[in-house]
């Protein structure tokens, strides 16, 4: 079997196994939720065994899948030990664009290339707006202390998780659509650049037409990291100010003294 065929088999097997692991994880989460809602004293050996016995088959299948992956790596070993990552089309487009004298191209080609640039920028902006917009309501909902009560804490946590997961699903769908549209745009521009290179190759080192890959820019990466750090610190400070740290400490003390029996 050729190396490319082996890589295809490993890739398909990895995708199927990843989906299976995600499905089993969801089953575990649903089982835990069912145990929480099963009554006044849900954490008994019999209750836990009964709930997890319902998902025994997918768990065993997942374990068999992991073992099968090990066997597959031994039966069909890959050169280098892993599947080669797919190269981003933007990388190839950057290299082609660096060889093209855009100003020497005809007006239709220039307009087509610039249109694809603008289209990809619009796609990124729209995807970012959608991601931010769908998380506004869950953020406001979770920051409202009236949505959480000690008496129905499990129910409130489930409601919060449902709200956040719904927003995450919408954001993920927007990102997937954006990536697909971006790939189509890159393919169209690559075709334009290739056709234009036959008559308008670059003769100087001018790089104004080179498309920058924003995700590879270290400044962009550090900016994203900084925003995440600031948001995380803001939530920590907010939790301290609204008494969340004291609640967690109180719960930890009760667990140690009542459940485990320390002290």
C-alpha positions in Angstrom: 0.0 0.0 0.0 1.3 3.4 -0.9 2.2 6.1 1.6 -0.7 8.3 0.4 -3.2 5.4 0.8 -1.9 4.7 4.3 -2.3 8.4 5.2 -5.8 8.4 3.9 -6.7 5.3 6.0 -5.2 6.8 9.2 -6.9 10.1 8.6 -10.4 8.5 8.1 -9.8 6.3 11.1 -8.7 9.2 13.2 -11.8 11.3 12.3 -14.2 8.4 13.1 -12.4 7.7 16.4 -12.5 11.4 17.3 -16.2 11.6 16.7 -16.7 8.4 18.8 -14.7 9.9 21.7 -16.8 13.1 21.5 -20.0 11.0 21.5 -18.8 9.0 24.5 -17.9 12.2 26.3 -21.4 13.6 25.7 -22.9 10.3 27.0 -20.8 10.7 30.2 -21.9 14.3 30.7 -25.6 13.3 30.2 -25.2 10.4 32.6 -23.7 12.7 35.3 -26.5 15.1 34.8 -29.0 12.3 35.1 -27.4 11.2 38.4 -27.6 14.8 39.8 -31.3 14.9 39.0 -32.1 11.4 40.2 -33.1 12.2 43.8 -32.1 13.4 47.2 -29.2 10.9 47.6 -28.0 10.2 44.1 -24.4 9.4 44.8 -24.7 5.7 45.7 -22.8 2.9 44.2 -26.0 1.3 42.8 -27.2 4.6 41.3 -23.9 5.3 39.6 -23.5 1.8 38.3 -27.1 1.8 36.9 -26.6 5.1 35.1 -23.2 4.2 33.6 -24.3 0.7 32.7 -26.6 2.4 30.1 -23.6 3.7 28.2 -21.4 0.6 28.6 -21.6 -0.4 24.9 -20.3 2.9 23.4 -17.6 3.1 26.1 -16.4 -0.5 25.2 -16.6 0.4 21.5 -14.5 3.5 22.1 -11.9 1.5 24.1 -11.8 -1.0 21.2 -11.3 1.9 18.8 -8.3 3.2 20.7 -6.8 -0.3 20.7 -7.6 -0.6 17.0 -5.7 2.6 16.4 -2.6 1.2 18.1 -2.9 -2.0 16.0 -3.4 0.1 12.8 -0.2 2.1 13.6 1.7 -1.2 13.8 0.1 -2.9 10.7 0.2 0.2 8.5 3.1 2.4 9.8 3.5 5.8 8.4 6.8 7.4 7.3 7.7 9.8 10.1 5.2 8.2 12.4 2.3 10.7 11.6 0.0 11.9 8.9 1.4 14.9 7.1 -0.6 18.1 7.8 -2.5 19.6 4.9 -0.9 22.8 3.8 -3.0 26.0 3.9 -3.9 27.3 0.5 -3.0 30.8 1.7 0.7 29.8 1.9 0.9 28.7 -1.7 -1.1 31.8 -2.7 1.4 34.1 -0.9 4.3 32.5 -2.7 2.5 32.9 -6.1 1.5 36.5 -5.3 5.1 37.4 -4.4 6.1 36.5 -8.0 3.2 38.5 -9.6 3.5 42.1 -10.7 0.0 43.2 -9.9 0.2 46.6 -11.3 1.2 45.2 -14.7 -1.9 43.0 -14.9 -5.0 43.9 -16.8 -7.7 45.7 -14.9 -10.1 42.7 -14.8 -7.4 40.6 -13.1 -6.5 43.3 -10.6 -10.1 43.9 -9.7 -10.7 40.2 -9.3 -7.7 39.8 -6.9 -8.6 42.8 -4.9 -12.2 41.7 -4.8 -11.1 38.3 -3.3 -9.0 40.2 -0.7 -11.9 42.3 0.3 -14.2 39.3 0.4 -11.9 37.4 2.8 -11.6 40.5 5.0 -15.4 40.8 5.1 -15.8 37.1 5.9 -13.4 37.4 8.8 -15.1 40.5 10.2 -18.6 39.0 9.9 -17.5 35.8 11.6 -15.9 37.8 14.4 -19.0 39.9 14.8 -21.2 36.8 15.0 -18.9 35.1 17.5 -19.0 38.2 19.8 -22.7 38.9 19.3 -23.8 35.3 20.2 -21.9 35.4 23.5 -23.3 38.8 24.7 -26.5 37.3 26.0 -24.9 34.2 27.7 -22.3 36.6 29.3 -25.0 38.9 30.6 -27.1 35.8 31.8 -24.2 34.2 33.6 -23.1 37.5 35.3 -26.7 38.0 36.7 -26.6 36.6 40.3 -30.4 36.3 40.3 -30.1 33.3 37.9 -28.3 31.3 40.5 -29.6 30.1 43.8 -28.3 27.6 46.4 -31.7 25.8 46.5 -31.6 24.9 42.7 -27.9 25.3 42.0 -27.7 22.1 39.8 -30.7 23.3 37.7 -29.2 26.7 37.3 -25.8 25.4 36.3 -27.4 23.2 33.7 -29.3 26.2 32.4 -26.1 28.2 32.2 -24.3 25.4 30.5 -27.1 25.1 28.0 -27.1 28.8 27.2 -23.3 28.9 26.8 -23.2 25.7 24.7 -25.9 27.0 22.4 -23.9 30.2 21.8 -20.7 28.1 21.3 -22.5 26.0 18.7 -23.6 29.0 16.7 -20.1 30.5 16.9 -18.5 27.3 15.8 -21.0 27.0 12.9 -20.1 30.6 11.9 -16.4 29.8 12.0 -16.8 26.6 9.9 -18.8 28.6 7.3 -16.1 31.3 7.3 -13.3 28.8 6.8 -15.2 27.2 3.9 -15.9 30.5 2.2 -12.3 31.6 2.8 -11.1 28.4 1.1 -13.3 29.0 -2.0 -12.0 32.6 -2.2 -8.4 31.5 -1.9 -8.9 28.9 -4.7 -10.5 31.5 -7.0 -7.6 34.0 -6.4 -5.0 31.3 -6.9 -6.5 30.5 -10.3 -6.4 34.3 -11.2 -2.8 34.6 -10.0 -1.6 31.5 -11.9 -3.2 32.7 -15.1 -1.7 36.2 -14.7 1.8 34.9 -13.9 2.3 33.7 -17.5 2.3 37.3 -18.8 3.1 39.4 -15.7 5.9 38.0 -13.6 7.5 40.2 -11.0 10.8 41.7 -12.0 11.5 43.7 -8.7 11.5 42.9 -5.0 8.4 45.0 -4.4 6.1 43.0 -2.1 3.0 45.2 -1.8 0.8 42.5 -3.4 1.8 39.8 -0.9 -1.1 38.8 1.3 -0.2 38.6 5.0 -1.4 35.7 6.9 -2.8 37.3 10.0 -2.8 34.1 12.1 1.0 33.8 11.5 1.7 37.4 12.7 3.4 37.2 16.1 1.9 40.6 17.1 -1.6 39.2 16.4 -1.0 36.1 18.4 0.3 38.0 21.4 -2.6 40.4 21.1 -5.1 37.5 21.3 -3.2 36.0 24.2 -3.3 39.4 26.0 -7.0 39.8 25.5 -7.6 36.3 26.9 -5.4 37.0 29.9 -7.2 40.3 30.6 -10.6 38.6 30.3 -9.5 35.8 32.6 -8.2 38.2 35.2 -11.4 40.3 35.0 -13.5 37.2 35.7 -11.2 36.2 38.6 -11.6 39.7 40.1 -15.3 39.7 39.5 -15.6 36.3 41.3 -13.7 37.6 44.3 -15.8 40.8 44.5 -19.1 39.0 44.3 -18.2 36.5 47.0 -17.6 33.5 44.7 -14.2 32.7 46.2 -15.8 32.5 49.7 -18.5 30.2 48.3 -15.9 27.9 46.8 -13.9 27.9 50.0 -17.0 27.1 52.0 -17.9 24.2 49.7 -14.4 22.8 49.9 -14.5 22.9 53.7 -17.9 21.1 53.7 -16.6 18.5 51.4 -13.6 17.8 53.5 -15.5 17.7 56.8 -18.8 16.1 55.8 -18.1 13.9 52.8 -14.5 12.7 53.0 -14.4 13.0 56.8 -11.2 15.0 57.4 -11.0 17.2 60.4 
